[in-house]
Amino acid sequence: MSTPVLDVRHLAVHIPVADGVLHAVRDVSLTVAPGQTLCVVGESGCGKSLTSLAVMGLLPASARRTAERMDFAGEDLLKMTPPRLRELRGNRMAMIFQEPMTSLNPAWSIGDQLTEPFLRHGKGGRRQATDRAVQLLERVGIAAAGRRLGQYPHELSGGLRQRVMIAMALMCGPDLILADEPTTALDVTIQAEILHLLAELQREMGMGLLLVTHDLGIVARVAHRVAVMYAGEVVESGPTVAVFDNPRHPYTRGLIDCIPIPARSRPGVPLGTIPGLVPNLVGGMEGCAFRERCAFATGPCARAIPIVHGDDGHTWRCVLLERAPSLLEKST
């Protein structure tokens, strides 16, 4: 069995705030294999983006990151010196940020921003960097790529800027890409193109891909495995087919019920909803964080929640255990 490109065990991120400590990420475990797509899904405020930033070592200075293990291709990220981490970032692991207009430097040309990581990591000279930039811009579907190198971010559309961000992440041929909701600001047609492009590039290059999203429709199209996050922790994870066909956590079931499904969703019948809001994660929290919004919550939900292990790596956090499937089926 090959070494995972990313192996995270019991990650937590704590951030001091005015009212105490925000426990933004709590006991998160994730694994990404080479050539595999793991989608991390959940509502806004569930800790998805902070999890990816914690892996990259890009958290705010005040944040405290702890984990039992955080390995990248066999190297311990927790013990890594800042110079070594800088050698990896943008080189062997790269990130596609959520909003390219704020991630790209408005004062630098597209060409300068694309070639910088290639030159900084010693992949070759300026001519090679420029050739690589043009090649990747063409590969991500940008016409007249050579001319684009002299343009600035404000001269490009949102879809083109997102493609530039993908090309930038690929400049050094990384082993792992973390994509933080890379299609949020794009229309549906461009979203589909970007997702197809990411999946195609991943197959070609054998990269691991950790894709952060709030859209289960995207997960169904591109993910090999899915991790469902709620209130800073993973409440269910496993192969995408297993999670979609047999969701074992009420929150996962609720998210799936919100999606229109061709040939199954009946016209005129309202889609499902999840009442309430994600809880405040400042201070301590006992039991299941979803229990105030869950139709099946009982007394034991206020106590420690075990992780249940099913077949083929399918896991979930719920005290309903074997009762969960029947209860969830009644809710559909």
C-alpha positions in Angstrom: 0.0 0.0 0.0 1.4 3.4 -1.0 2.2 6.1 1.6 -0.6 8.6 1.9 0.3 12.0 0.5 -1.5 13.5 3.5 -2.3 11.8 6.8 -3.8 13.9 9.6 -4.9 12.5 13.0 -6.8 14.4 15.7 -6.2 17.9 14.4 -7.4 20.8 16.5 -7.2 24.6 16.0 -7.9 26.9 18.9 -8.1 30.7 18.4 -8.2 33.2 21.4 -11.1 35.7 21.0 -12.7 38.4 23.2 -15.1 35.9 24.9 -12.7 33.1 25.4 -11.2 30.5 23.1 -12.8 29.5 19.7 -12.4 25.8 19.2 -12.7 26.1 15.4 -11.4 22.7 14.5 -11.9 19.7 16.9 -10.5 16.2 16.5 -10.3 16.1 12.7 -8.7 13.1 11.0 -8.2 13.0 7.2 -6.2 10.9 4.7 -5.5 11.6 1.1 -3.9 9.0 -1.1 -1.9 9.8 -4.3 -4.3 10.3 -7.2 -7.3 10.5 -4.8 -9.8 13.3 -4.4 -11.1 13.9 -0.8 -13.9 16.4 -0.5 -14.5 18.1 2.8 -18.1 19.3 2.9 -20.3 21.2 5.3 -22.0 24.5 6.0 -20.1 27.8 6.3 -18.4 28.1 9.7 -17.8 24.3 10.1 -14.0 24.6 10.0 -13.3 23.4 6.5 -11.1 26.3 5.3 -9.2 26.4 8.7 -8.5 22.7 8.3 -6.8 23.3 5.0 -5.0 26.4 6.2 -3.7 24.4 9.2 -2.3 21.7 6.9 -0.5 24.5 4.9 0.8 26.2 8.1 -1.0 29.4 7.1 -3.0 30.0 10.3 -3.2 33.4 12.0 -0.3 34.0 14.4 -2.7 33.8 17.4 -4.0 30.4 16.5 -2.8 27.2 18.2 -2.6 24.0 16.1 -2.3 20.6 17.8 -2.5 17.1 16.3 -1.4 13.6 17.1 0.0 13.3 13.6 0.2 15.5 10.5 2.3 13.8 7.9 2.9 14.9 4.3 4.4 12.1 2.1 6.0 10.6 5.2 7.3 13.9 6.6 6.1 15.3 9.9 4.6 18.7 9.4 4.3 19.3 13.1 8.1 19.1 13.6 9.0 20.8 10.3 11.1 24.0 10.6 9.8 27.1 8.9 12.5 27.0 6.2 11.6 23.4 5.3 7.9 24.2 5.3 8.6 27.1 2.9 10.4 24.6 0.6 7.3 22.5 0.4 4.6 25.2 0.1 4.1 26.1 -3.5 6.4 23.3 -4.5 5.2 19.9 -3.4 2.0 21.0 -1.9 0.0 24.0 -3.2 -3.3 25.7 -2.5 -6.0 27.2 -4.7 -7.7 29.9 -2.6 -11.3 30.7 -2.5 -11.3 34.2 -4.1 -8.7 34.8 -6.8 -9.2 38.5 -6.9 -8.0 38.9 -3.3 -5.4 36.1 -3.6 -3.7 37.4 -6.7 -1.5 40.5 -6.2 -3.0 43.4 -8.1 0.4 45.1 -8.5 2.1 42.1 -10.2 1.5 40.9 -13.7 0.0 37.4 -14.2 3.4 36.3 -15.7 5.4 37.4 -12.6 3.0 35.7 -10.3 3.0 32.4 -12.2 6.8 32.3 -12.6 7.7 33.3 -9.0 7.2 29.8 -7.4 9.0 28.1 -10.2 12.0 30.4 -9.8 11.9 30.5 -6.0 12.0 26.7 -5.8 14.9 26.4 -8.3 13.0 24.5 -10.9 14.8 26.3 -13.7 15.6 29.7 -15.2 13.3 32.5 -16.3 13.0 31.2 -19.9 11.9 27.8 -18.6 9.5 29.4 -16.1 7.9 31.5 -18.8 7.5 28.5 -21.1 6.0 26.5 -18.2 3.6 29.3 -17.5 2.4 29.5 -21.1 2.1 25.8 -21.3 -0.1 25.6 -18.1 -2.2 28.6 -19.1 -3.0 26.8 -22.4 -3.6 23.6 -20.5 -6.2 25.2 -18.2 -8.0 26.6 -21.3 -6.8 30.2 -21.5 -6.4 31.4 -25.1 -3.5 33.7 -26.2 -1.6 32.5 -23.2 1.6 34.4 -24.0 -0.2 37.7 -24.2 -1.9 37.0 -20.8 1.4 37.0 -19.0 1.7 40.7 -19.3 -1.8 41.4 -18.0 -2.9 42.2 -14.5 -5.6 40.4 -12.4 -8.2 43.2 -12.9 -8.0 42.7 -16.6 -9.3 39.1 -16.4 -12.8 37.7 -15.8 -13.5 35.7 -12.6 -13.3 32.4 -14.6 -9.9 33.3 -16.1 -8.5 34.4 -12.7 -9.6 31.1 -11.2 -7.8 29.2 -14.1 -4.7 31.3 -13.4 -4.8 30.2 -9.8 -5.0 26.6 -10.9 -2.1 27.1 -13.3 -0.1 28.7 -10.5 -0.7 25.8 -8.1 0.6 23.4 -10.8 3.7 25.3 -11.7 6.0 23.1 -9.6 4.2 19.8 -10.2 2.9 19.3 -6.6 2.1 16.0 -4.9 -0.9 17.6 -3.2 -3.3 20.4 -4.0 -5.7 21.9 -1.4 -8.5 23.7 -3.2 -10.7 25.9 -0.9 -14.1 26.3 -2.6 -12.5 27.2 -5.9 -15.8 27.5 -7.8 -17.8 29.5 -5.2 -17.8 32.9 -7.1 -18.3 31.4 -10.6 -21.5 30.7 -12.6 -22.7 27.1 -13.1 -21.2 26.7 -16.5 -17.8 27.9 -15.5 -18.0 25.8 -12.3 -18.5 22.6 -14.3 -15.6 23.5 -16.6 -13.2 24.2 -13.6 -14.2 20.9 -11.8 -13.7 18.9 -15.0 -10.4 20.5 -15.5 -9.2 19.8 -11.9 -10.3 16.1 -12.2 -8.5 15.8 -15.6 -5.3 17.4 -14.4 -5.3 15.2 -11.3 -5.6 12.0 -13.3 -2.8 13.1 -15.6 -0.4 14.1 -12.8 -1.3 11.6 -10.1 -1.8 14.4 -7.5 -3.7 14.1 -4.3 -6.6 16.6 -4.1 -8.3 17.9 -1.0 -11.3 19.9 -2.2 -13.2 22.0 0.3 -16.8 22.7 -0.6 -20.3 23.3 0.7 -21.9 21.7 -2.3 -22.7 18.0 -2.2 -23.5 18.1 -5.9 -19.8 18.8 -6.6 -18.8 16.0 -4.2 -21.0 13.5 -6.1 -19.2 14.4 -9.4 -15.6 14.5 -8.4 -14.8 12.8 -5.0 -13.4 9.4 -4.3 -14.0 9.9 -0.6 -15.9 12.5 1.4 -15.5 13.9 4.9 -18.6 15.7 6.3 -17.7 18.4 8.8 -20.0 20.0 11.3 -19.1 22.5 14.1 -15.4 21.9 13.6 -15.3 18.1 13.6 -15.8 15.3 11.0 -19.2 13.7 11.7 -19.1 11.2 8.9 -16.5 10.1 6.3 -16.0 7.3 3.8 -16.1 6.4 0.1 -18.4 8.8 -1.7 -20.8 6.0 -2.9 -21.2 4.6 0.6 -21.8 8.0 2.2 -24.4 9.0 -0.4 -26.2 5.6 -0.6 -26.2 4.9 3.1 -25.7 8.1 5.2 -25.3 7.2 8.8 -25.4 10.7 10.5 -28.5 12.9 10.6 -26.5 15.9 9.4 -25.3 14.1 6.3 -28.9 13.0 5.6 -30.1 16.5 6.0 -27.5 17.9 3.5 -28.4 15.2 1.0 -32.1 16.0 1.3 -31.3 19.6 0.3 -30.1 18.5 -3.1 -32.4 18.2 -6.1 -31.9 14.8 -7.7 -32.9 14.2 -11.3 -35.7 11.7 -11.7 -36.2 11.5 -7.9 -37.1 15.0 -6.8 -40.7 15.6 -7.6 -41.8 19.0 -9.1 -43.6 21.2 -6.6 -42.3 19.2 -3.6 -40.1 21.4 -1.4 -36.5 20.3 -0.9 -35.4 19.4 2.6 -34.0 22.0 5.1 -31.9 21.9 8.2 -33.4 24.1 10.9 -31.3 26.3 13.2 -27.7 27.4 13.0 -24.2 26.1 13.6 -23.5 26.4 17.3 -21.1 28.9 18.8 -17.7 27.1 19.3 -16.4 29.5 21.9 -15.8 27.7 25.2 -16.3 24.0 25.9 -18.8 21.7 24.2 -20.1 18.4 25.4 -21.8 15.7 23.4 -23.1 16.0 19.8 -22.9 19.5 18.4 -25.8 18.8 16.1 -28.2 17.7 18.7 -30.1 21.0 19.0 -31.0 20.8 15.3 -31.5 17.0 15.1 -35.0 15.4 15.0 -33.7 12.2 16.5 -31.7 13.6 19.5 -32.0 11.8 22.8 -30.5 12.0 26.2 -27.2 10.2 25.4 -26.5 12.8 22.6 -25.4 15.2 25.4 -22.6 12.8 26.4 -19.4 11.8 24.7 -20.1 10.5 21.1 -18.2 7.4 19.9 -16.8 7.1 16.4 -18.5 4.1 14.8 -16.5 2.1 12.2 -18.5 0.5 9.4 -17.4 -1.3 6.3 -14.8 0.0 3.8 -13.6 2.8 5.9 -17.1 4.3 6.5 -17.1 6.0 9.9 -19.6 8.3 11.7 -20.2 10.0 15.1 -23.7 9.2 16.3 -25.1 7.4 19.3 -28.0 6.2 17.2 -25.7 3.4 16.0 -27.7 0.7 14.3 -31.0 2.6 14.8 -29.6 5.4 12.5 -30.5 4.0 9.1 -34.1 3.2 10.0 -34.6 6.5 11.6 -33.1 8.4 8.7 -35.1 6.5 6.1 -38.3 7.7 7.9 -37.2 11.3 7.4 -37.1 11.0 3.6 
